[in-house]
Amino acid sequence: MKYLKILLICVPLSFLGVFLNWSASILFVLTCISIIPLAGYLGSATEEIAAYTGPKLGGFLNATFGNATELIISFFAIKAGLFDVVKASLAGSVLGNILLVLGCSIFFGGLKHKELKYDAQLGTFTATMLLFAVIGLTIPAVFTINVPENLISSEYESFSVITSVILLSIYVIGLIYSFKSQKDLYGVEHAEDIDSKWSLPVSIIILGVSTVLIAVISELLVDNIEPMTQSAGISEMFVGIILIPIVGNAAEHSTSVIMALKNKMDISIEIAVGSSLQISLFVIPASVIISLFFTPMSIIFKPIELFLFFASVLIANQVVKAGRSNWMEGLKLISMYAIAAVGFFIVG
């Protein structure tokens, strides 16, 4: 957290940059860096509040605010009509959680501990649910494969909405199931492993302030995506699927790695796989519903995004079922993410 405090200097610098009309590239970098500590404080505040409210309400709060940063960024990107960036960033969050976060956790944890062991059954249900969620997101793309892209949002709007409602319903039912069965479906019950450092009133204030600042900074970030990509020659696809997910999930990524270094791989897997499940069942469908208040966005993903969805989820299932891993397995996951990142950077 002490490193996050240093990065907070970028928040006032972002506002100063807007006032002084700095270039879009500089503002984009400043806003990206600003979101990292703010997302970290939002996550910490949520976990602190969860520690005071008990496991059931705490689990609900974590499940609700766990991906608040991605949802806020998606809201402003939808408002700006950047649908490809929205869907790419959400697909990138799933890809990043499973390949980059889980990969780094296994790699660094494996370097410190000769072999990492974890409960294979603990995360199997969550990983299976994630596979179901990805299949649910794929079905609309399969049915509209021969439909022109410009007709999908208008003539097939109801298809995306109905699919989103079904996925959101599964998400809510999953929360209820988690509370009754005590199974950590969304990877949100690791608050007890975080050292409590704030009082409840302080945690609530930090949660509120962080949320408001993330909303303001996210709008600045989205406003500078198009001019930045044009001036820097970077594709919006790369920004959406690689840069934005890394920024939005940076604090959560660090928590997963720290847990792995403590040889608590069960928690690392919960964070990576559970967060991906939240994105698939909650953030993506919620983004489609939110878009109805502006310009409707379809739930149809591009073939490359769907391929990466499936590839990462299949890997997640294999990792979880193994019950043990080492640093070499982590390096493989990181390498796959690096190849995808290079592909999006060069090919777009």
Sequence and secondary structure as in RCSB ss.txt:
>XXXX:A:sequence
MKYLKILLICVPLSFLGVFLNWSASILFVLTCISIIPLAGYLGSATEEIAAYTGPKLGGFLNATFGNATELIISF
FAIKAGLFDVVKASLAGSVLGNILLVLGCSIFFGGLKHKELKYDAQLGTFTATMLLFAVIGLTIPAVFTINVPEN
LISSEYESFSVITSVILLSIYVIGLIYSFKSQKDLYGVEHAEDIDSKWSLPVSIIILGVSTVLIAVISELLVDNI
EPMTQSAGISEMFVGIILIPIVGNAAEHSTSVIMALKNKMDISIEIAVGSSLQISLFVIPASVIISLFFTPMSII
FKPIELFLFFASVLIANQVVKAGRSNWMEGLKLISMYAIAAVGFFIVG
>XXXX:A:secstr
 HHHHHHTTHHHHHHHHHHTT  HHHHHHHHHHHHHHHHHHHHHHHHHHHHHH HHHHHHHHHHHTTHHHHHHHH
HHHHTT HHHHHHHHHHHHHIIIIIIHHHHHHHHHHHSSSEE  HHHHHHHHHHHHHHHHHHHHHHHHTTTS HH
HHHHHTHHHHHHHHHHHHHHHHHHHHHHHHH   TTS   GGGS   S HHHHHHHHHHHHHHHHHHHHHHHHTH
HHHHHHHT  HHHIIIIIHHHHHHHHHHHHHHHHHHTT HHHHHHHHHHHHHHIIIIIHHHHHHHHTTSS     
  HHHHHHHHHHHHHHHHHHHH EE HHHHHHHHHHHHHHHHHHHHT 
